[in-house]
Amino acid sequence: MGLSTEGYRPEAEARADMQALLLMEPGRMELARIPVPEPGPGEVLLRVKAATTCGTDLKAFRRGHPQIPMPGGFGHEYAGVVEAVGEGSSFRVGDEVMGVHSAPCRACPKCLRGRENLCETIMATKVLGSFAEQLLIPARIAAINLFSKPADLSWGMASLLEPLSCVAEGVMRAKADLGDRVLIVGPGAIGLMFAAVLRAIGHTDVTVAGRNPSRLAVAEGFGARAIHWSEAGTGWDTVIECTGRVEVWEGAVEAAGVGGQVVLFGGCPGGSKACFSTQKVHYDDLRIISPFHFGTAAVRWAHELLTRDRLDLGTLLSGERRLEEAEAVFADLEAGRGIKYVFTP
């Protein structure tokens, strides 16, 4: 890994430039100065106040990602202040906002059938590059999935809207009964958000399984029981897999009880295959789903959880960092130190 500052120029040399962290190739980032985007019709330019790291960022850094071009902008979770707007935008300069990195077209067959998360162009227009001083929000996203931020909601918490939307989609799709014995496998940020949301909406029997003691302690802070993965056993009504590891996908199916459901949430590396017991899946009558991304209903619920219900996810934020500290941040994430770091450009 290496963080390069090649091409860095003092601000005085180019006032129309901004500082940005670029992902050049797996294992290599570059801190550079690039032109400030000019917002077109309906677009919004933000001054980034907070941009949180996530598991997708770490995976992209490790091995690349099909939806994150390299070299290119890095980061997609954000909150900020409107700095400029294009013609027709409903936002005004100075507005404090929070948003997600995509929006559905609402016109393709998948959208019309209520599957906005599978919109045929959901990833054609997206926000990338939040690890920067300024960030351009495309018109479609600004119109549908950019929201006002309450003044008393911290910037770091506001930037969690995107990952919380993913979790909201998973919870909505799973439809677990409040009386279910729920097992969440993987105490990363997503698994811990699942625990926080399920506890907040009334689930009383929520267990998080993993290997990282400090992260399991965070799960206990949300009111969940914490156990080592080796202790999970079987017989769970709902199992939610949040690691993206093939062997854990397989173990999640084994952990489900008769008539249970398995939510395979973590994305595994491309080309990987899992092996399940057909006898167990069939004769135990298991329901298996694998929610991907989110629709607008999930985004709006996540926004309500943060702004109306004031779901406190502060323990997921492991500290604020400058862009110049990116190398140390990703080294910590690689080593399992911290959960989500907040870049404050």
Secondary structure, DSSP 8 states (H G I E B T S, - for coil): -EEE-TT---GGG-TTEEEEEEEEETTEEEEEEEE-----TT-EEEEEEEEE--HHHHHHHHH-BTTB-SSEE----EEEEEEEE-TT-S--TT-EEEE-S----S-SHHHHTT-GGG-TTTTTS-----SBSEEEE-HHHHHHHEEE--TTS-HHHHTTHHHHHHHHHHHHHH---TT--EEEE--SHHHHHHHHHHHHTT---EEEEES-HHHHHHHHHTT-EEEEGGG--S-EEEEEE-S--HHHHHHHHHHEEEEEEEEE-S---TT------HHHHHHTT-EEE---S--HHHHHHHHHHHHTS----GGGEEEEE-GGGHHHHHHHHHTT--SEEEE--
